[in-house]
Amino acid sequence: MEHAGTLSLIEGRWKYIEPSGGPRMNKYTNTELGNDPQPQLYDLAVDLGEKRNVAAEHPDLVRDMAVQLKRIRK
Protein backbone atom coordinates (compact mmCIF):
# COMPACT_ATOMS: atom_id res chain seq x y z
CA MET A 1 0.00 0.00 0.00
CA GLU A 2 1.33 3.47 -0.85
CA HIS A 3 0.07 6.81 0.37
CA ALA A 4 1.85 10.08 -0.41
CA GLY A 5 5.04 8.20 -1.31
CA THR A 6 5.15 6.21 1.93
CA LEU A 7 4.92 2.44 1.63
CA SER A 8 3.23 0.15 4.12
CA LEU A 9 2.77 -3.58 4.47
CA ILE A 10 -0.09 -5.46 6.12
CA GLU A 11 0.60 -9.01 7.21
CA GLY A 12 -2.03 -10.70 9.31
CA ARG A 13 -2.89 -8.41 12.19
CA TRP A 14 0.16 -6.18 11.72
CA LYS A 15 0.61 -3.04 9.65
CA TYR A 16 4.14 -1.75 9.12
CA ILE A 17 4.80 1.75 7.74
CA GLU A 18 8.34 2.51 6.68
CA PRO A 19 10.09 5.63 8.02
CA SER A 20 9.69 8.71 5.87
CA GLY A 21 10.32 12.42 5.89
CA GLY A 22 7.91 15.18 5.15
CA PRO A 23 5.10 16.72 7.13
CA ARG A 24 2.94 14.53 9.35
CA MET A 25 -0.21 16.51 8.56
CA ASN A 26 -1.62 18.19 5.46
CA LYS A 27 -2.18 21.71 6.75
CA TYR A 28 -4.89 22.40 4.18
CA THR A 29 -7.08 19.38 4.89
CA ASN A 30 -5.93 18.52 8.42
CA THR A 31 -5.30 14.98 7.19
CA GLU A 32 -2.61 12.73 8.65
CA LEU A 33 -0.10 11.77 5.94
CA GLY A 34 1.59 8.83 7.64
CA ASN A 35 5.04 10.46 7.58
CA ASP A 36 7.28 9.72 10.54
CA PRO A 37 11.07 9.47 10.75
CA GLN A 38 10.66 6.32 12.87
CA PRO A 39 9.18 3.00 11.70
CA GLN A 40 5.54 2.50 12.60
CA LEU A 41 3.89 -0.78 13.55
CA TYR A 42 0.23 -1.16 14.45
CA ASP A 43 -1.68 -4.17 15.74
CA LEU A 44 -4.85 -3.88 13.67
CA ALA A 45 -6.61 -6.54 15.76
CA VAL A 46 -6.85 -4.08 18.65
CA ASP A 47 -6.01 -0.70 17.06
CA LEU A 48 -7.86 -0.16 13.78
CA GLY A 49 -7.41 3.60 14.13
CA GLU A 50 -3.61 3.18 14.19
CA LYS A 51 -3.26 5.32 17.31
CA ARG A 52 -0.58 3.30 19.18
CA ASN A 53 2.73 2.69 17.43
CA VAL A 54 4.14 -0.53 18.94
CA ALA A 55 7.30 -0.71 16.80
CA ALA A 56 9.61 -0.31 19.81
CA GLU A 57 7.95 -3.31 21.47
CA HIS A 58 8.43 -5.60 18.43
CA PRO A 59 11.84 -4.82 16.88
CA ASP A 60 12.20 -8.27 15.29
CA LEU A 61 8.83 -7.98 13.55
CA VAL A 62 9.69 -4.45 12.36
CA ARG A 63 13.00 -5.69 10.95
CA ASP A 64 11.39 -8.66 9.18
CA MET A 65 8.58 -6.58 7.69
CA ALA A 66 11.05 -3.88 6.55
CA VAL A 67 13.10 -6.53 4.73
CA GLN A 68 9.96 -7.97 3.15
CA LEU A 69 8.83 -4.51 1.99
CA LYS A 70 12.26 -3.87 0.42
CA ARG A 71 11.98 -7.18 -1.47
CA ILE A 72 8.51 -6.26 -2.72
CA ARG A 73 9.72 -2.84 -3.83
CA LYS A 74 12.43 -4.40 -6.01
C-alpha positions as CSV (number, residue, x, y, z in Angstrom):
1,M,0.0,0.0,0.0
2,E,1.3,3.5,-0.8
3,H,0.1,6.8,0.4
4,A,1.8,10.1,-0.4
5,G,5.0,8.2,-1.3
6,T,5.2,6.2,1.9
7,L,4.9,2.4,1.6
8,S,3.2,0.2,4.1
9,L,2.8,-3.6,4.5
10,I,-0.1,-5.5,6.1
11,E,0.6,-9.0,7.2
12,G,-2.0,-10.7,9.3
13,R,-2.9,-8.4,12.2
14,W,0.2,-6.2,11.7
15,K,0.6,-3.0,9.6
16,Y,4.1,-1.7,9.1
17,I,4.8,1.7,7.7
18,E,8.3,2.5,6.7
19,P,10.1,5.6,8.0
20,S,9.7,8.7,5.9
21,G,10.3,12.4,5.9
22,G,7.9,15.2,5.2
23,P,5.1,16.7,7.1
24,R,2.9,14.5,9.4
25,M,-0.2,16.5,8.6
26,N,-1.6,18.2,5.5
27,K,-2.2,21.7,6.8
28,Y,-4.9,22.4,4.2
29,T,-7.1,19.4,4.9
30,N,-5.9,18.5,8.4
31,T,-5.3,15.0,7.2
32,E,-2.6,12.7,8.7
33,L,-0.1,11.8,5.9
34,G,1.6,8.8,7.6
35,N,5.0,10.5,7.6
36,D,7.3,9.7,10.5
37,P,11.1,9.5,10.7
38,Q,10.7,6.3,12.9
39,P,9.2,3.0,11.7
40,Q,5.5,2.5,12.6
41,L,3.9,-0.8,13.6
42,Y,0.2,-1.2,14.5
43,D,-1.7,-4.2,15.7
44,L,-4.9,-3.9,13.7
45,A,-6.6,-6.5,15.8
46,V,-6.8,-4.1,18.6
47,D,-6.0,-0.7,17.1
48,L,-7.9,-0.2,13.8
49,G,-7.4,3.6,14.1
50,E,-3.6,3.2,14.2
51,K,-3.3,5.3,17.3
52,R,-0.6,3.3,19.2
53,N,2.7,2.7,17.4
54,V,4.1,-0.5,18.9
55,A,7.3,-0.7,16.8
56,A,9.6,-0.3,19.8
57,E,8.0,-3.3,21.5
58,H,8.4,-5.6,18.4
59,P,11.8,-4.8,16.9
60,D,12.2,-8.3,15.3
61,L,8.8,-8.0,13.6
62,V,9.7,-4.4,12.4
63,R,13.0,-5.7,11.0
64,D,11.4,-8.7,9.2
65,M,8.6,-6.6,7.7
66,A,11.0,-3.9,6.6
67,V,13.1,-6.5,4.7
68,Q,10.0,-8.0,3.1
69,L,8.8,-4.5,2.0
70,K,12.3,-3.9,0.4
71,R,12.0,-7.2,-1.5
72,I,8.5,-6.3,-2.7
73,R,9.7,-2.8,-3.8
74,K,12.4,-4.4,-6.0
